């Protein structure tokens, strides 16, 4: 097999897959990576949708997202022409709006418009999208499914929410459906659950004592809201669960590829390793690892002993200049070696032919030119 | 400014976007306080953070533990805080076990958002008031809170006001007022935002800073700009070197090196030039964002150096503490 030439993993993904999920810990350039992959695929002639979660303002502006909502909008062709890029396909972009997506889900699964209305107006429900952990992740998955099933994009690239834990979104649909179905909660809220006309009181001493305490602390209306929410949700659980199953099957299918984004820092490398293992366990297809913000290795390190450096510093003019240059080089080499050590540990878990390194670039990727510079690194053979 | 003045409020809340080095800065502030004889408590909030690793391992739990001389750490878990609250206020410890064994806190905090934040702030209040709840008083002089990421920050600090609006009477109303007083009194609490000299973090920091000032009335201290490439080389020096190279006079530099017994080959010279250039470019990008940060905030900006170290450890935190103390003097 020695004669086979190495295929760039990102090129391979973009050529063969329909869904690309970019995942990784916060601050490693996930959104930018997703945008760069989407841009390149579109330039090459595909119809692409990119779903971003929380893009930087300038990046959002270049994608035309400032005025955008939860529905995909096409980025105008002239924007690419202005940036000197030839667009052969279409780039559609959207920014996830958790609340709106959730409202749509409720409307879709409610047995009737009245029940949907009742849920949408419930206070407990209104708080869900901003406070319940996992909601954003769940809705990102919902949106992905909707885009996939309901439109004709060649490829959908999604960014994932900046969770504390890079893989939270994998469990989010299941966690949320479990949450809605909790028996323990029902048991506690029993006295508040409406049965027929009035409030159904059961002789459940523990639950009643418990509720008395809660009521004293946060008030009875909070409990009523909660109980009402869960009552209105009756009959919708199967829809939620079915959809969660479908999303999960889609993510496990051949159509999908996961791209792990990391920086060479110790924490994000650990997170990336953990994430790769989780993908494997969950039977989710891993496609590529992108290592962003790598300090470049320039040379093997200058061989200078501390006392030589002191001597050099004492020489005036050029000597001192040289000493400072060497000092600077040594400082960067320490960082380079540390990053290499971290990445070596990662290489033991994720084979290197699946890697792409993106060095620090000379400009920030906040416009199409910057993105296309990153894309050049990503798609380079 | 004298350190004592800087450490006047007992509660220092450190916040910033994920990945900006919030915990590192919080730890450096803790060392500064400990150096000046204070008993410091570092509070993480509901997470397994990098705090223990910075201080050489172990685990940080709800019960404070001494991590290094004078510096204690705890992890404020809302479930534990609720249990403590029920035990202290209502003498109920049995029922609190039920809370923990179910997802109850999750449900209730969804129903009444901000409750989790209230529980966390309540624990901070307990630490500040230093009452003895059975385990003895701790006697902390400074409490450094490694607060939620900047996005959630405003919600976190607004929680007492929200609760006071929702609950009109009773003990909870009174308690939420206490928390609000604690946060809005500049003699008791102050917020420090941490950022990186990059597009997104600076933008978010400025937004948070405005919200703190205009909407919440919570006092702020200097903003920390973390991981700024230090001036090992000035741009002028880089230019000078590049000019020498452009003039084809690199041999002269090699001769100078030789007098100090250093042999430089072409690869070495390329590396020296490459890293000088890298530093200049990166710092150029950073200084644009630092300018934007300084222009946008009413607070002084403290620059903390990028650490060219072989792995973050206590000596690095010490270095940062030195830098903070130095800059404190010129405030």
HADDOCK unambig.tbl for C-alpha pairs under 7 A between the chains (distance, minus, plus):
assign (segid A and resid 26 and name CA) (segid B and resid 18 and name CA) 5.89 0.50 0.50
assign (segid A and resid 26 and name CA) (segid B and resid 19 and name CA) 6.24 0.50 0.50
assign (segid A and resid 27 and name CA) (segid B and resid 18 and name CA) 6.54 0.50 0.50
assign (segid A and resid 27 and name CA) (segid B and resid 19 and name CA) 5.48 0.50 0.50
assign (segid A and resid 56 and name CA) (segid B and resid 200 and name CA) 5.46 0.50 0.50
assign (segid A and resid 124 and name CA) (segid B and resid 110 and name CA) 6.60 0.50 0.50
assign (segid A and resid 124 and name CA) (segid B and resid 111 and name CA) 4.80 0.50 0.50
assign (segid A and resid 127 and name CA) (segid B and resid 110 and name CA) 6.20 0.50 0.50
assign (segid A and resid 127 and name CA) (segid B and resid 111 and name CA) 6.82 0.50 0.50
assign (segid A and resid 127 and name CA) (segid B and resid 113 and name CA) 6.72 0.50 0.50
assign (segid A and resid 128 and name CA) (segid B and resid 110 and name CA) 6.00 0.50 0.50
assign (segid A and resid 131 and name CA) (segid B and resid 110 and name CA) 5.89 0.50 0.50
assign (segid A and resid 131 and name CA) (segid B and resid 113 and name CA) 6.23 0.50 0.50
assign (segid A and resid 132 and name CA) (segid B and resid 110 and name CA) 5.67 0.50 0.50
assign (segid A and resid 217 and name CA) (segid B and resid 172 and name CA) 6.33 0.50 0.50
assign (segid A and resid 222 and name CA) (segid B and resid 111 and name CA) 6.09 0.50 0.50
assign (segid A and resid 222 and name CA) (segid B and resid 112 and name CA) 6.63 0.50 0.50
assign (segid A and resid 226 and name CA) (segid B and resid 111 and name CA) 6.06 0.50 0.50
assign (segid A and resid 298 and name CA) (segid B and resid 271 and name CA) 4.96 0.50 0.50
assign (segid A and resid 298 and name CA) (segid B and resid 274 and name CA) 6.77 0.50 0.50
assign (segid A and resid 299 and name CA) (segid B and resid 267 and name CA) 5.97 0.50 0.50
assign (segid A and resid 299 and name CA) (segid B and resid 268 and name CA) 6.48 0.50 0.50
assign (segid A and resid 299 and name CA) (segid B and resid 271 and name CA) 5.52 0.50 0.50
assign (segid A and resid 302 and name CA) (segid B and resid 268 and name CA) 5.73 0.50 0.50
assign (segid A and resid 304 and name CA) (segid B and resid 262 and name CA) 6.32 0.50 0.50
assign (segid A and resid 308 and name CA) (segid B and resid 260 and name CA) 5.59 0.50 0.50
assign (segid A and resid 308 and name CA) (segid B and resid 261 and name CA) 6.45 0.50 0.50
assign (segid A and resid 308 and name CA) (segid B and resid 262 and name CA) 6.86 0.50 0.50
assign (segid A and resid 311 and name CA) (segid B and resid 260 and name CA) 5.72 0.50 0.50
assign (segid A and resid 312 and name CA) (segid B and resid 257 and name CA) 6.89 0.50 0.50
assign (segid A and resid 312 and name CA) (segid B and resid 260 and name CA) 5.46 0.50 0.50
assign (segid A and resid 318 and name CA) (segid B and resid 253 and name CA) 6.71 0.50 0.50
assign (segid A and resid 319 and name CA) (segid B and resid 256 and name CA) 6.11 0.50 0.50
assign (segid A and resid 321 and name CA) (segid B and resid 237 and name CA) 6.86 0.50 0.50
assign (segid A and resid 324 and name CA) (segid B and resid 232 and name CA) 6.59 0.50 0.50
assign (segid A and resid 324 and name CA) (segid B and resid 233 and name CA) 6.29 0.50 0.50
assign (segid A and resid 325 and name CA) (segid B and resid 233 and name CA) 6.97 0.50 0.50
assign (segid A and resid 325 and name CA) (segid B and resid 272 and name CA) 5.85 0.50 0.50
assign (segid A and resid 325 and name CA) (segid B and resid 276 and name CA) 6.81 0.50 0.50
assign (segid A and resid 326 and name CA) (segid B and resid 272 and name CA) 6.40 0.50 0.50
assign (segid A and resid 328 and name CA) (segid B and resid 232 and name CA) 5.92 0.50 0.50
assign (segid A and resid 328 and name CA) (segid B and resid 233 and name CA) 6.96 0.50 0.50
assign (segid A and resid 329 and name CA) (segid B and resid 271 and name CA) 6.98 0.50 0.50
assign (segid A and resid 329 and name CA) (segid B and resid 272 and name CA) 5.67 0.50 0.50
assign (segid A and resid 329 and name CA) (segid B and resid 275 and name CA) 5.83 0.50 0.50
assign (segid A and resid 331 and name CA) (segid B and resid 308 and name CA) 5.45 0.50 0.50
assign (segid A and resid 332 and name CA) (segid B and resid 308 and name CA) 6.67 0.50 0.50
assign (segid A and resid 334 and name CA) (segid B and resid 308 and name CA) 6.42 0.50 0.50
assign (segid A and resid 334 and name CA) (segid B and resid 309 and name CA) 6.36 0.50 0.50
assign (segid A and resid 334 and name CA) (segid B and resid 310 and name CA) 6.00 0.50 0.50
assign (segid A and resid 335 and name CA) (segid B and resid 308 and name CA) 5.74 0.50 0.50
assign (segid A and resid 335 and name CA) (segid B and resid 309 and name CA) 6.40 0.50 0.50
assign (segid A and resid 335 and name CA) (segid B and resid 310 and name CA) 6.41 0.50 0.50
assign (segid A and resid 338 and name CA) (segid B and resid 310 and name CA) 5.48 0.50 0.50
assign (segid A and resid 338 and name CA) (segid B and resid 311 and name CA) 6.77 0.50 0.50
assign (segid A and resid 362 and name CA) (segid B and resid 281 and name CA) 6.37 0.50 0.50
